[in-house]
């Protein structure tokens, strides 16, 4: 397959460049919001002794870090896809290669985002089942497990 130029109209190139710009804005916003959210979560724990964090809040901290990692990965992939689309619109070389790169990065971002949504939905269902079971059993270890699952998913969602 030739990785040469694809003949676009000027309007198509402007539309591709606009898509690249908006992809860049979304990518930067995703990364910035994840960093701000993690910073605010850390600020909220500023007076909490580390022993309490590791004993009681470990699941929320783990969920927050997982959410941060996923958000940064998605943001970086969006930025890489946007850069490739920008190169398609504003250069006259290797349009097919840059399009393939953009779609590969978008595929990665959408796939991870979809997996996260599925995991969160399954986790929410598991949380409901655990909470009902804990309520029926009179608390104990099941209630603790339900609490940790809730903190973990709250961390990922926020």
ZAFI-896488 format. One line per field, with one value per residue (C-alpha): residue number from 1; residue in one letter; x, y, z. Coordinates in steps of 0.05 Angstrom, whole numbers, plus 5000, padded with zeros to 4 digits. Layout:
N
k <- [NUM ...]
r <- [a ...]
X <- [X ...]
Y <- [Y ...]
Z <- [Z ...]
# end
This chain:
158
k <- [1 2 3 4 5 6 7 8 9 10 11 12 13 14 15 16 17 18 19 20 21 22 23 24 25 26 27 28 29 30 31 32 33 34 35 36 37 38 39 40 41 42 43 44 45 46 47 48 49 50 51 52 53 54 55 56 57 58 59 60 61 62 63 64 65 66 67 68 69 70 71 72 73 74 75 76 77 78 79 80 81 82 83 84 85 86 87 88 89 90 91 92 93 94 95 96 97 98 99 100 101 102 103 104 105 106 107 108 109 110 111 112 113 114 115 116 117 118 119 120 121 122 123 124 125 126 127 128 129 130 131 132 133 134 135 136 137 138 139 140 141 142 143 144 145 146 147 148 149 150 151 152 153 154 155 156 157 158]
r <- [x x x x x x x x x x x x x x x x x x x x x x x x x x x x x x x x x x x x x x x x x x x x x x x x x x x x x x x x x x x x x x x x x x x x x x x x x x x x x x x x x x x x x x x x x x x x x x x x x x x x x x x x x x x x x x x x x x x x x x x x x x x x x x x x x x x x x x x x x x x x x x x x x x x x x x x x x x x x x x]
X <- [5000 5027 5034 5026 4983 4907 4876 4831 4793 4811 4746 4763 4832 4803 4753 4809 4851 4791 4782 4856 4848 4788 4822 4881 4835 4799 4865 4895 4829 4826 4898 4890 4824 4854 4914 4870 4822 4880 4910 4843 4837 4907 4891 4828 4872 4925 4911 4897 4951 4984 4965 4892 4901 4934 4886 4819 4825 4872 4817 4799 4872 4882 4819 4842 4910 4877 4832 4891 4930 4872 4856 4928 4933 4869 4891 4959 4928 4880 4939 4977 4917 4906 4978 4972 4908 4942 4997 4945 4912 4974 5027 5028 5066 5046 4972 4953 5006 4984 4911 4928 4967 4908 4858 4903 4909 4835 4820 4864 4831 4760 4775 4804 4747 4696 4731 4730 4656 4641 4684 4649 4581 4600 4630 4567 4527 4575 4571 4495 4499 4553 4513 4450 4488 4523 4456 4426 4485 4489 4552 4619 4672 4623 4605 4679 4689 4629 4658 4725 4693 4652 4713 4753 4699 4687 4761 4761 4697 4720]
Y <- [5000 5068 5118 5177 5238 5233 5287 5327 5390 5452 5446 5374 5394 5450 5401 5352 5408 5430 5358 5357 5422 5398 5331 5370 5411 5349 5312 5369 5378 5303 5304 5370 5350 5283 5318 5370 5316 5276 5339 5356 5285 5289 5357 5328 5276 5326 5319 5245 5202 5154 5095 5112 5122 5054 5018 5047 5088 5045 5026 5099 5117 5058 5076 5148 5126 5077 5133 5180 5129 5114 5188 5205 5147 5168 5241 5223 5179 5235 5283 5234 5223 5298 5309 5256 5288 5356 5326 5297 5365 5410 5369 5336 5273 5206 5222 5148 5133 5191 5171 5100 5127 5172 5115 5068 5119 5133 5059 5051 5109 5086 5014 5031 5080 5026 4974 5023 5036 4961 4948 5005 4978 4908 4937 4976 4912 4875 4931 4926 4850 4858 4912 4870 4810 4851 4880 4811 4781 4836 4871 4841 4826 4830 4901 4919 4888 4927 4991 4979 4964 5028 5069 5039 5054 5123 5137 5113 5152 5217]
Z <- [5000 4981 5037 4990 4990 4988 4944 4991 4975 5013 5052 5072 5095 5137 5168 5184 5214 5256 5280 5299 5338 5376 5390 5419 5463 5488 5500 5540 5579 5596 5623 5660 5693 5715 5746 5780 5806 5835 5865 5898 5924 5954 5983 6016 6050 6073 6147 6147 6179 6130 6174 6164 6090 6082 6129 6111 6047 6006 5957 5944 5933 5886 5848 5842 5814 5765 5741 5734 5693 5647 5637 5620 5571 5536 5534 5505 5452 5433 5427 5384 5339 5334 5314 5259 5233 5233 5190 5142 5134 5131 5095 5028 5046 5074 5085 5087 5139 5183 5176 5197 5257 5277 5272 5311 5368 5368 5368 5430 5466 5451 5468 5536 5550 5531 5576 5634 5625 5623 5685 5722 5704 5726 5789 5804 5797 5842 5893 5894 5905 5959 5994 5994 6020 6073 6095 6100 6137 6190 6165 6183 6130 6073 6092 6094 6024 5998 6027 5994 5927 5933 5950 5892 5841 5870 5861 5788 5771 5802]
# end
